[in-house]
């Protein structure tokens, strides 16, 4: 083996690598720059793009929930009275106990919601009382006032759980004859709030309005 010859060839290779080193470095730098450029130019997914991709995905067997449609049916409102039979019977009985010739009834006042097919639903606003009382004179305010006091006491003794809505009024029909009558209304809550200990003519004048 010619050792000097081998050493000579090895040295030539080393010298060649030294000469080519700058070119290798330049080539490596160029390749790295191209890689950075490619990475920076990669398109980013925007929300719109994501939505388009999701739309393009194949459908699955998973059911999509649907929003239930409203079954609301419009109706027309109108004022209405509905007879309170059970409460009216109790009120009538209490009035007849005071005088057999008197009579009373009760109504719930509110709104009917009427549908196209003729059916309706009722919402009560208040409970109203109506009473007919025979009297000998329409000018005796003391007697009329006493009747107002006795009737309102009876109303307030009736079961409140049988009322619908709030207290309304008591409508009095004082009747001397078929052609001679006096009518007036007493708001129940107003009576409760401001008539403690008042009766007779004073009570009558608090609520009577001449027509």
Backbone as CSV, one residue per row, in Angstrom:
resi,resn,N_x,N_y,N_z,CA_x,CA_y,CA_z,C_x,C_y,C_z
1,UNK,0.862,-1.185,0.000,0.000,0.000,0.000,0.897,1.233,0.000
2,UNK,0.616,2.153,-0.910,1.415,3.375,-1.043,0.832,4.434,-0.147
3,UNK,1.364,4.517,1.060,0.817,5.431,2.071,0.914,6.863,1.641
4,UNK,2.032,7.291,1.077,2.085,8.708,0.639,1.017,9.022,-0.363
5,UNK,0.700,8.046,-1.255,-0.332,8.313,-2.278,-1.701,8.478,-1.639
6,UNK,-2.000,7.635,-0.650,-3.303,7.717,0.037,-3.431,9.028,0.757
7,UNK,-2.375,9.433,1.450,-2.406,10.703,2.178,-2.600,11.852,1.241
8,UNK,-1.996,11.731,0.061,-2.120,12.819,-0.922,-3.553,12.970,-1.386
9,UNK,-4.231,11.834,-1.676,-5.618,11.900,-2.149,-6.544,12.427,-1.049
10,UNK,-6.286,12.004,0.172,-7.118,12.474,1.292,-6.974,13.962,1.468
11,UNK,-5.794,14.450,1.357,-5.562,15.888,1.513,-6.258,16.663,0.426
12,UNK,-6.221,16.091,-0.813,-6.918,16.780,-1.928,-8.403,16.888,-1.647
13,UNK,-9.047,15.859,-1.087,-10.475,15.899,-0.769,-10.780,16.960,0.258
14,UNK,-9.893,17.033,1.303,-10.102,18.050,2.340,-10.011,19.424,1.764
15,UNK,-8.997,19.632,0.892,-8.851,20.951,0.261,-10.063,21.274,-0.584
16,UNK,-10.648,20.254,-1.249,-11.831,20.488,-2.091,-13.034,20.864,-1.267
17,UNK,-13.211,20.233,-0.124,-14.337,20.565,0.747,-14.211,21.970,1.259
18,UNK,-12.939,22.402,1.566,-12.741,23.772,2.041,-13.153,24.774,0.977
19,UNK,-12.793,24.439,-0.299,-13.138,25.367,-1.378,-14.644,25.435,-1.592
20,UNK,-15.350,24.306,-1.422,-16.797,24.262,-1.700,-17.648,24.668,-0.502
21,UNK,-17.068,24.872,0.674,-17.841,25.192,1.883,-18.704,26.425,1.730
22,UNK,-18.187,27.545,1.204,-19.077,28.727,1.041,-20.298,28.437,0.211
23,UNK,-20.121,27.623,-0.849,-21.257,27.311,-1.725,-22.293,26.445,-1.001
24,UNK,-21.802,25.536,-0.163,-22.717,24.688,0.586,-23.523,25.512,1.592
25,UNK,-22.856,26.455,2.231,-23.536,27.312,3.202,-24.592,28.151,2.529
26,UNK,-24.222,28.700,1.343,-25.179,29.535,0.600,-26.386,28.714,0.194
27,UNK,-26.134,27.482,-0.278,-27.244,26.626,-0.699,-28.169,26.308,0.468
28,UNK,-27.581,26.067,1.645,-28.399,25.772,2.833,-29.249,26.956,3.243
29,UNK,-28.642,28.166,3.149,-29.390,29.364,3.513,-30.551,29.617,2.557
30,UNK,-30.304,29.384,1.272,-31.372,29.573,0.270,-32.506,28.608,0.525
31,UNK,-32.182,27.367,0.826,-33.232,26.374,1.094,-34.031,26.745,2.321
32,UNK,-33.365,27.244,3.351,-34.075,27.653,4.561,-34.997,28.820,4.290
33,UNK,-34.549,29.765,3.456,-35.394,30.915,3.118,-36.633,30.500,2.370
34,UNK,-36.489,29.558,1.435,-37.658,29.074,0.694,-38.644,28.391,1.626
35,UNK,-38.155,27.644,2.620,-39.018,26.956,3.558,-39.811,27.953,4.397
36,UNK,-39.140,29.016,4.852,-39.834,30.046,5.640,-40.880,30.736,4.802
37,UNK,-40.553,31.007,3.535,-41.528,31.675,2.657,-42.763,30.816,2.450
38,UNK,-42.535,29.504,2.264,-43.678,28.604,2.056,-44.553,28.514,3.290
39,UNK,-43.922,28.489,4.458,-44.695,28.410,5.685,-45.507,29.664,5.912
40,UNK,-44.938,30.839,5.654,-45.646,32.097,5.883,-46.755,32.327,4.885
41,UNK,-46.664,31.702,3.719,-47.699,31.897,2.696,-48.808,30.882,2.772
42,UNK,-48.786,29.989,3.790,-49.851,28.992,3.939,-51.153,29.688,4.306
43,UNK,-52.232,29.491,3.554,-53.499,30.192,3.835,-54.061,29.792,5.189
44,UNK,-54.635,30.809,5.931,-55.259,30.578,7.222,-56.758,30.346,7.039
45,UNK,-57.324,29.495,7.893,-58.758,29.194,7.831,-59.542,30.297,8.529
46,UNK,-60.341,31.040,7.771,-61.226,32.065,8.328,-62.543,31.418,8.740
47,UNK,-63.346,32.117,9.569,-64.665,31.547,9.936,-65.518,31.184,8.737
48,UNK,-65.444,32.002,7.675,-66.224,31.703,6.462,-65.745,30.422,5.819
49,UNK,-64.409,30.280,5.792,-63.865,29.066,5.182,-64.249,27.838,5.976
50,UNK,-64.217,27.954,7.303,-64.604,26.817,8.143,-66.052,26.433,7.888
51,UNK,-66.928,27.446,7.764,-68.341,27.161,7.509,-68.519,26.462,6.175
52,UNK,-67.743,26.903,5.146,-67.844,26.266,3.826,-67.386,24.816,3.885
53,UNK,-66.321,24.577,4.671,-65.829,23.200,4.787,-66.861,22.324,5.488
54,UNK,-67.455,22.864,6.555,-68.475,22.093,7.279,-69.677,21.801,6.399
55,UNK,-70.055,22.770,5.551,-71.190,22.558,4.652,-70.896,21.446,3.661
56,UNK,-69.635,21.382,3.252,-69.261,20.385,2.249,-69.109,18.992,2.837
57,UNK,-69.077,18.877,4.176,-68.930,17.561,4.790,-70.146,16.691,4.498
58,UNK,-69.958,15.404,4.352,-71.104,14.517,4.068,-72.082,14.486,5.225
59,UNK,-73.382,14.328,4.926,-74.433,14.282,5.945,-74.304,13.026,6.785
60,UNK,-74.692,13.137,8.045,-74.663,11.989,8.948,-76.087,11.584,9.288
61,UNK,-76.205,10.525,10.033,-77.525,10.044,10.449,-78.048,10.745,11.690
62,UNK,-77.242,11.656,12.260,-77.680,12.350,13.478,-78.799,13.321,13.145
63,UNK,-79.980,13.197,13.764,-81.103,14.088,13.438,-80.816,15.520,13.878
64,UNK,-81.268,16.480,13.079,-81.109,17.895,13.400,-82.359,18.356,14.111
65,UNK,-82.211,18.937,15.319,-83.413,19.371,16.069,-84.151,20.471,15.330
66,UNK,-85.453,20.404,15.372,-86.281,21.416,14.719,-87.023,22.216,15.775
67,UNK,-87.319,23.461,15.461,-88.045,24.337,16.368,-89.536,24.135,16.180
68,UNK,-90.238,23.831,17.276,-91.677,23.576,17.198,-92.423,24.850,16.831
69,UNK,-93.364,24.746,15.956,-94.163,25.906,15.567,-95.206,26.198,16.627
70,UNK,-95.534,27.452,16.789,-96.490,27.866,17.814,-97.904,27.449,17.431
71,UNK,-98.645,26.980,18.441,-100.040,26.589,18.217,-100.992,27.700,18.662
72,UNK,-100.455,28.910,18.846,-101.280,30.032,19.313,-102.358,30.360,18.296
73,UNK,-103.560,30.483,18.772,-104.691,30.852,17.915,-105.265,32.178,18.402
74,UNK,-105.279,33.196,17.561,-105.762,34.505,18.003,-107.253,34.486,18.301
75,UNK,-107.678,35.417,19.155,-109.088,35.519,19.510,-109.434,36.980,19.706
76,UNK,-110.728,37.264,19.721,-111.206,38.624,19.919,-111.751,38.801,21.329
77,UNK,-111.356,39.884,21.981,-111.788,40.128,23.364,-113.042,40.993,23.396
78,UNK,-113.925,40.681,24.331,-115.116,41.482,24.544,-115.539,41.386,26.005
79,UNK,-116.036,42.519,26.534,-116.473,42.549,27.925,-117.657,41.604,28.116
80,UNK,-117.708,40.976,29.290,-118.774,39.987,29.513,-119.046,39.805,30.998
81,UNK,-120.306,39.429,31.293,-120.714,39.014,32.638,-121.003,37.516,32.609
82,UNK,-120.567,36.818,33.637,-120.886,35.400,33.802,-121.538,35.216,35.173
83,UNK,-122.637,34.509,35.170,-123.391,34.322,36.405,-122.624,33.436,37.392
84,UNK,-122.491,33.915,38.641,-121.864,33.135,39.708,-122.975,32.413,40.470
85,UNK,-123.372,31.261,39.975,-124.574,30.598,40.487,-124.462,30.230,41.964
86,UNK,-123.408,29.568,42.347,-123.292,29.103,43.737,-123.182,30.279,44.702
87,UNK,-122.321,31.228,44.388,-122.169,32.388,45.255,-123.439,33.233,45.254
88,UNK,-124.084,33.324,44.093,-125.325,34.074,44.006,-126.424,33.465,44.852
89,UNK,-126.473,32.126,44.903,-127.487,31.454,45.715,-127.273,31.742,47.199
90,UNK,-126.016,31.776,47.619,-125.720,32.083,49.015,-126.104,33.524,49.354
91,UNK,-125.804,34.438,48.443,-126.130,35.849,48.667,-127.645,36.050,48.699
92,UNK,-128.345,35.425,47.782,-129.809,35.537,47.728,-130.439,35.000,49.013
93,UNK,-129.934,33.872,49.492,-130.466,33.293,50.727,-130.249,34.238,51.907
94,UNK,-129.072,34.846,51.977,-128.792,35.768,53.070,-129.683,36.995,53.026
95,UNK,-129.973,37.504,51.819,-130.857,38.663,51.702,-132.282,38.302,52.091
96,UNK,-132.762,37.133,51.689,-134.136,36.724,52.021,-134.301,36.456,53.514
97,UNK,-133.186,36.085,54.165,-133.258,35.921,55.613,-133.535,37.253,56.293
98,UNK,-133.054,38.347,55.704,-133.308,39.669,56.275,-134.704,40.166,55.929
99,UNK,-135.165,39.835,54.703,-136.530,40.214,54.286,-136.935,39.292,53.143
100,UNK,-138.033,38.551,53.300,-138.430,37.565,52.286,-138.665,38.147,50.904
101,UNK,-138.955,39.427,50.814,-139.267,40.022,49.514,-138.032,40.523,48.766
102,UNK,-136.892,40.478,49.427,-135.674,40.917,48.738,-135.112,39.777,47.888
103,UNK,-134.211,40.093,46.993,-133.543,39.079,46.171,-132.155,39.583,45.797
104,UNK,-131.256,38.644,45.574,-129.897,39.023,45.211,-129.278,38.040,44.241
105,UNK,-128.337,38.498,43.472,-127.565,37.628,42.588,-126.156,38.193,42.438
106,UNK,-125.260,37.355,41.923,-123.840,37.718,41.813,-123.350,37.384,40.412
107,UNK,-122.501,38.238,39.866,-121.922,38.007,38.545,-120.424,38.281,38.569
108,UNK,-119.699,37.523,37.752,-118.280,37.777,37.523,-118.155,38.642,36.274
109,UNK,-117.433,39.722,36.406,-117.251,40.636,35.272,-115.817,40.532,34.763
110,UNK,-115.680,40.453,33.429,-114.345,40.353,32.851,-114.390,40.349,31.337
111,UNK,-113.524,39.536,30.734,-113.403,39.504,29.282,-113.555,38.085,28.752
112,UNK,-114.328,37.965,27.689,-114.386,36.725,26.919,-113.393,36.825,25.769
113,UNK,-112.586,35.772,25.611,-111.697,35.677,24.451,-112.369,34.710,23.476
114,UNK,-112.954,35.249,22.411,-113.784,34.463,21.490,-112.963,34.052,20.279
115,UNK,-112.951,32.732,19.997,-112.200,32.194,18.863,-113.086,32.091,17.625
116,UNK,-112.441,31.800,16.503,-113.150,31.773,15.221,-114.236,30.708,15.183
117,UNK,-114.061,29.615,15.937,-115.063,28.542,15.914,-116.221,28.784,16.882
118,UNK,-116.214,29.961,17.537,-117.302,30.297,18.447,-117.043,29.975,19.903
119,UNK,-116.030,29.172,20.201,-115.697,28.886,21.593,-115.006,30.098,22.225
120,UNK,-114.961,30.105,23.544,-114.360,31.258,24.219,-113.802,30.848,25.570
121,UNK,-112.899,31.647,26.085,-112.379,31.507,27.437,-112.629,32.816,28.178
122,UNK,-112.891,32.717,29.481,-113.272,33.880,30.263,-112.219,34.191,31.310
123,UNK,-111.875,35.473,31.436,-110.964,35.945,32.474,-111.694,36.984,33.309
124,UNK,-111.902,36.693,34.593,-112.662,37.587,35.471,-111.778,38.693,36.025
125,UNK,-112.342,39.881,36.093,-111.665,41.026,36.684,-112.191,41.344,38.078
126,UNK,-113.499,41.155,38.285,-114.090,41.473,39.580,-115.389,40.706,39.776
127,UNK,-115.846,40.701,41.028,-117.119,40.072,41.389,-118.090,41.156,41.825
128,UNK,-119.251,41.205,41.143,-120.256,42.244,41.404,-121.531,41.629,41.981
129,UNK,-122.202,42.389,42.841,-123.415,41.929,43.534,-124.593,42.840,43.148
130,UNK,-125.763,42.232,42.998,-126.973,42.974,42.619,-128.100,42.570,43.572
131,UNK,-128.805,43.565,44.083,-129.844,43.285,45.068,-131.058,44.178,44.823
132,UNK,-132.245,43.597,45.008,-133.515,44.326,44.921,-134.170,44.329,46.301
133,UNK,-134.511,45.538,46.760,-135.058,45.690,48.119,-136.343,46.521,48.058
134,UNK,-137.457,45.958,48.488,-138.699,46.746,48.532,-138.681,47.727,49.714
135,UNK,-139.082,48.948,49.473,-139.153,49.957,50.547,-140.474,50.716,50.436
136,UNK,-140.899,51.325,51.547,-142.137,52.094,51.539,-141.927,53.505,50.998
137,UNK,-140.720,54.059,51.248,-140.436,55.403,50.777,-139.027,55.469,50.190
138,UNK,-138.904,56.173,49.094,-137.584,56.338,48.483,-136.843,57.544,49.047
139,UNK,-137.505,58.299,49.903,-136.901,59.501,50.458,-136.388,59.311,51.883
140,UNK,-136.627,58.150,52.450,-136.180,57.896,53.820,-134.710,57.423,53.776
141,UNK,-133.807,58.358,53.866,-132.384,58.069,53.716,-131.843,57.215,54.857
142,UNK,-132.409,57.340,56.040,-131.958,56.509,57.160,-132.207,55.025,56.882
143,UNK,-133.412,54.715,56.395,-133.743,53.320,56.076,-132.877,52.812,54.938
144,UNK,-132.713,53.607,53.899,-131.885,53.190,52.759,-130.435,52.965,53.198
145,UNK,-129.936,53.838,54.045,-128.567,53.682,54.546,-128.395,52.433,55.383
146,UNK,-129.407,52.095,56.184,-129.328,50.869,56.982,-129.300,49.634,56.093
147,UNK,-130.079,49.675,55.024,-130.058,48.553,54.090,-128.679,48.418,53.431
148,UNK,-128.073,49.520,53.109,-126.715,49.472,52.523,-125.746,48.820,53.507
149,UNK,-125.832,49.232,54.775,-124.925,48.686,55.785,-125.132,47.182,55.980
150,UNK,-126.376,46.753,56.120,-126.660,45.331,56.313,-126.229,44.489,55.114
151,UNK,-126.478,45.010,53.907,-126.128,44.258,52.697,-124.622,44.122,52.552
152,UNK,-123.886,45.193,52.799,-122.416,45.116,52.678,-121.822,44.193,53.732
153,UNK,-122.416,44.175,54.921,-121.929,43.239,55.938,-122.105,41.798,55.471
154,UNK,-123.224,41.517,54.833,-123.457,40.173,54.307,-122.448,39.830,53.213
155,UNK,-122.204,40.767,52.321,-121.246,40.539,51.231,-119.872,40.174,51.785
156,UNK,-119.428,40.890,52.789,-118.096,40.662,53.343,-118.012,39.388,54.176
157,UNK,-119.161,38.805,54.519,-119.164,37.533,55.250,-119.135,36.324,54.306
158,UNK,-119.366,36.532,53.033,-119.345,35.427,52.068,-117.913,34.938,51.870
159,UNK,-117.735,33.639,51.543,-116.380,33.081,51.382,-115.592,33.804,50.284
160,UNK,-114.442,34.318,50.642,-113.631,35.051,49.662,-113.035,34.123,48.597
161,UNK,-112.896,32.824,48.917,-112.333,31.923,47.911,-113.315,31.627,46.781
162,UNK,-114.563,32.103,46.930,-115.542,31.932,45.862,-115.587,33.155,44.931
163,UNK,-114.842,34.176,45.292,-114.774,35.360,44.434,-113.835,35.097,43.262
164,UNK,-114.026,35.854,42.195,-113.096,35.844,41.076,-112.672,37.283,40.812
165,UNK,-111.361,37.480,40.724,-110.867,38.842,40.591,-111.001,39.577,41.917
166,UNK,-111.122,40.874,41.857,-111.229,41.693,43.061,-112.703,41.955,43.401
167,UNK,-112.931,42.576,44.558,-114.275,43.044,44.884,-114.685,44.126,43.881
168,UNK,-115.918,44.009,43.389,-116.449,45.033,42.492,-117.338,46.005,43.239
169,UNK,-118.641,45.912,43.002,-119.600,46.814,43.634,-120.854,46.046,44.020
170,UNK,-121.699,46.720,44.811,-123.049,46.233,45.073,-123.999,47.237,44.434
171,UNK,-124.845,46.739,43.545,-125.843,47.600,42.910,-127.187,47.409,43.617
172,UNK,-127.710,48.508,44.160,-128.987,48.471,44.894,-130.126,48.959,43.998
173,UNK,-131.194,48.187,44.037,-132.455,48.612,43.427,-133.484,48.725,44.554
174,UNK,-133.668,49.957,45.023,-134.711,50.194,46.019,-136.023,50.426,45.264
175,UNK,-137.045,49.620,45.552,-138.282,49.637,44.769,-139.492,49.969,45.654
176,UNK,-140.131,51.059,45.339,-141.396,51.407,45.993,-142.562,50.817,45.221
177,UNK,-142.451,50.827,43.903,-143.453,50.220,43.018,-142.748,49.895,41.697
178,UNK,-143.536,49.336,40.776,-142.953,48.986,39.485,-142.447,50.204,38.717
179,UNK,-143.000,51.360,39.025,-142.610,52.577,38.310,-141.774,53.536,39.160
180,UNK,-141.624,53.251,40.441,-140.864,54.122,41.340,-139.687,53.345,41.935
181,UNK,-138.499,53.685,41.476,-137.305,52.973,41.907,-136.145,53.953,42.105
182,UNK,-135.208,53.538,42.908,-133.982,54.300,43.112,-132.818,53.314,43.011
183,UNK,-131.892,53.586,42.117,-130.734,52.694,41.935,-129.444,53.433,42.284
184,UNK,-128.513,52.690,42.834,-127.207,53.253,43.187,-126.197,52.121,43.333
185,UNK,-124.943,52.471,43.206,-123.880,51.488,43.347,-122.935,51.903,44.477
186,UNK,-122.503,50.907,45.232,-121.541,51.131,46.311,-120.292,50.292,46.012
187,UNK,-119.175,50.913,45.672,-117.923,50.155,45.475,-117.512,49.480,46.782
188,UNK,-117.312,48.179,46.726,-117.090,47.416,47.961,-115.792,47.811,48.645
189,UNK,-114.714,47.940,47.890,-113.442,48.294,48.498,-113.496,49.686,49.112
190,UNK,-114.196,50.607,48.455,-114.342,51.959,48.995,-115.142,51.935,50.293
191,UNK,-116.149,51.108,50.338,-116.928,50.951,51.581,-116.037,50.409,52.692
192,UNK,-115.195,49.423,52.378,-114.317,48.827,53.371,-113.290,49.827,53.889
193,UNK,-112.846,50.710,53.027,-111.762,51.621,53.400,-112.218,52.844,54.200
194,UNK,-113.482,53.301,53.988,-113.821,54.591,54.576,-115.152,54.718,55.252
195,UNK,-115.765,53.617,55.681,-117.103,53.738,56.270,-117.197,53.107,57.652
196,UNK,-116.106,52.979,58.340,-116.139,52.331,59.653,-117.020,53.126,60.630
197,UNK,-118.046,52.478,61.114,-118.927,53.118,62.086,-119.962,54.048,61.490
198,UNK,-119.992,54.162,60.146,-120.949,55.063,59.502,-122.154,54.256,59.031
199,UNK,-123.343,54.762,59.241,-124.564,54.075,58.810,-125.654,55.116,58.568
200,UNK,-126.853,54.619,58.280,-127.994,55.505,58.113,-127.838,56.483,56.964
201,UNK,-128.410,57.668,57.152,-128.442,58.676,56.101,-127.046,59.103,55.687
202,UNK,-126.099,59.170,56.642,-124.725,59.580,56.308,-124.096,58.604,55.323
203,UNK,-124.290,57.310,55.566,-123.750,56.294,54.662,-124.418,56.394,53.301
204,UNK,-125.718,56.586,53.280,-126.434,56.711,52.013,-125.886,57.877,51.188
205,UNK,-125.665,59.020,51.816,-125.215,60.197,51.091,-123.781,60.076,50.574
206,UNK,-123.010,59.199,51.212,-121.629,59.002,50.750,-121.578,58.410,49.346
207,UNK,-122.588,57.622,48.992,-122.527,56.884,47.726,-123.638,57.238,46.737
208,UNK,-124.677,57.880,47.210,-125.777,58.160,46.301,-125.461,59.372,45.426
209,UNK,-125.662,59.179,44.122,-125.459,60.250,43.154,-126.778,60.450,42.423
210,UNK,-127.337,61.652,42.518,-128.608,61.920,41.842,-128.424,61.911,40.344
211,UNK,-129.383,61.342,39.656,-129.318,61.247,38.192,-130.346,62.151,37.533
